[in-house]
């Protein structure tokens, strides 16, 4: 189960790359 926090973290990580 993915939480909103996890989704946000993944989004930021992707943008960082």
N, C-alpha and C positions, 0 to 999 in steps of 0.2 A: 504493500500500500504506500503510494507516494503522497507525502503531505505538501501543503502549499509551500512550506519553508524549503522543502527539498527541491521543488520545482523552481523556486526563485533562485536557490543556490546554483542549480544547474544552468539556469539562464545566465547568471552573472559569470560563471566559470566559462561558459561558451563565449560570451562577449569578451572576456579577458583574453582568451586565446587569439 
